[in-house]
Amino acid sequence: MTQYLLGFDIGGTNARCALIQCTDQFKILVSQKHAIRTAQSPHDLALLIRHVVTTIGNDAGVTPAQISGIGIAIAGQIDIDEHTIINAPNLDWHHVNFYELIRRELNDVAPDIDIRIANDLNAIAWGEYNFGAARQASSLLAVYVGTGIGAGLILDGRLVLGADNVCGEIGHCKFPGAPDALCGCGQRGCVEAYAGGKAIEYRILHDIQTGVVSREALELGPEEHPTARAIEKGYRNGLPYAVDFWKDTAVVLGALIANAIAILNPHALLLGGGVLQGCPELLKHVVENIMEMAPRTATTNLQLIKPTLHDDAGTLGAALLCLKQS
Ligand SMILES: [Zn+2]
């Protein structure tokens, strides 16, 4: 039987969406990208979802009534009922019952549609697990280091949500000797506040301002904002500051992921996110540290994989959440 599902991946600057045909296989019929304005309200987004539901299938001959489910991935903490966005920092949403807003907007066009709202990394991991690099694995730990640090976990074929729907908040693990930097979660000493992309930028800026390293050494223009890529470039050029920066960062990330492997013993480890994918030298050190620090018994058969779906992982994974485990 053919089913049609709609997947949304709502980020800070874009909302991606895809109409998916599900038979015994999955096929993306239409994919779209919509710009998100700064401080777009939940109601605006609900209206966008209504617009997409009513129009996306036009060319493919799929009516809104034929779409059985919508899966929505959002970077943030979602309540266990999957209705309320507790906190979505990129959108500046706090305690928003997004489910109710969408349900109201779709009341006249698709009243029976199934609506699932998920954390974006859970959706991405679910997408990679079902469609991408992790298809052969029965359990997957997917760790993403981008602006922040998070993870999605699949054990024995099931996406693990945890008691409070916040399983995988790996960036908020603490580590010994962590600097006192305040994390976006409101606590101090988190890995994300040291090794996340945003924290890396703060560390470089701080070192420039305190004279530890110069803009010239990092080959930065006078107005150029320092990012992880400046360290990656410095590392390749043999700049001692950059070499030490990556080694220190890789030890913290490596220990974090090795400890997670010791606890979870996944078949596959997927390492993704803008910082890890954009900085191969950092990734190499992180992997070396993981392999050195994780228990041998848990790494002997561990498959190391890279993301393969890229921008489609979130939409596909979110849509599939309507189909499975529902
Ligand atoms: Zn934190």
Boltz pocket constraint, residues with backbone or C-beta under 6 A from the ligand:
constraints:
  - pocket:
      binder: B
      contacts: [[A, 171], [A, 172], [A, 183], [A, 184], [A, 185], [A, 186], [A, 187], [A, 190], [A, 192], [A, 193]]
      max_distance: 6.0
